[in-house]
Amino acid sequence: MPQGWYVIVANGCDHRFLKPSVLEPLSRSYRVVACSIEEHVMFSSAEEWVAGALAWRAVHVGENGPIHLKTSGALPPSFQSMADGLAAKQEAEGGKTAHVDYYFEIPLNAAKAITGFKHDENAPEVDYEKFDLLQDTSASEHRKPWWKLWK
């Protein structure tokens, strides 16, 4: 990415790359921002790891209602004003009874404020042709197909 970040997109919001056992050691050498998104249930989370420790985390679980947000740690400086703005939009649309879910965007926008990347936005300064498709062979070599119960 132009800002110096690397983007890794994995299939599945519970991919093993998002587990603390992966993020903690990686963050000993690199600043890591991880997001998890499951749009059909309006789940989003973002977290930052620095020097082997979780710095902050924000989670929205749509199943807990459209104004659900759980945070921990030292949130980024712009977090509160950005979250307040989206909360005001949610309230203007009807709060808990609204047919929109602005709180879903809060964790994702927090990550974007740091990295400049958001999964559903096209960044004109990014050359998407330079992205490489990586194949996770270590996990697939040993995993049996779900339908082969006898193996």
Secondary structure as the mmCIF struct_conf table of DSSP 4:
data_model
#
loop_
_struct_conf.conf_type_id
_struct_conf.id
_struct_conf.beg_label_comp_id
_struct_conf.beg_label_asym_id
_struct_conf.beg_label_seq_id
_struct_conf.end_label_comp_id
_struct_conf.end_label_asym_id
_struct_conf.end_label_seq_id
TURN_TY1_P TURN_TY1_P1 PRO A 2 GLN A 3
BEND BEND1 GLY A 4 GLY A 4
BEND BEND2 ASN A 11 GLY A 12
TURN_TY1_P TURN_TY1_P2 CYS A 13 ASP A 14
HELX_RH_3T_P HELX_RH_3T_P1 ARG A 16 LEU A 18
BEND BEND3 LYS A 19 LYS A 19
HELX_RH_AL_P HELX_RH_AL_P1 PRO A 20 LEU A 26
TURN_TY1_P TURN_TY1_P3 SER A 27 SER A 29
BEND BEND4 TYR A 30 TYR A 30
STRN STRN1 VAL A 32 GLU A 38
HELX_RH_3T_P HELX_RH_3T_P2 GLU A 39 VAL A 41
TURN_TY1_P TURN_TY1_P4 MET A 42 MET A 42
STRN STRN2 PHE A 43 VAL A 50
TURN_TY1_P TURN_TY1_P5 ALA A 51 GLY A 52
STRN STRN3 ALA A 53 VAL A 61
HELX_RH_3T_P HELX_RH_3T_P3 GLY A 62 ASN A 64
TURN_TY1_P TURN_TY1_P6 PRO A 66 ILE A 67
STRN STRN4 LYS A 70 GLY A 73
BEND BEND5 ALA A 74 ALA A 74
TURN_TY1_P TURN_TY1_P7 PRO A 77 SER A 78
HELX_RH_AL_P HELX_RH_AL_P2 PHE A 79 ALA A 92
TURN_TY1_P TURN_TY1_P8 GLU A 93 GLY A 94
HELX_RH_3T_P HELX_RH_3T_P4 GLY A 95 THR A 97
BEND BEND6 HIS A 99 HIS A 99
HELX_RH_3T_P HELX_RH_3T_P5 TYR A 102 PHE A 104
HELX_RH_AL_P HELX_RH_AL_P3 GLU A 105 THR A 115
BEND BEND7 GLY A 116 GLY A 116
TURN_TY1_P TURN_TY1_P9 HIS A 119 ASP A 120
BEND BEND8 GLU A 121 GLU A 121
TURN_TY1_P TURN_TY1_P10 PRO A 124 GLU A 125
HELX_RH_3T_P HELX_RH_3T_P6 TYR A 128 LYS A 130
HELX_RH_AL_P HELX_RH_AL_P4 THR A 137 HIS A 142
HELX_LH_PP_P HELX_LH_PP_P1 ARG A 143 PRO A 145
TURN_TY1_P TURN_TY1_P11 TRP A 146 TRP A 147
TURN_TY1_P TURN_TY1_P12 LEU A 149 TRP A 150
#
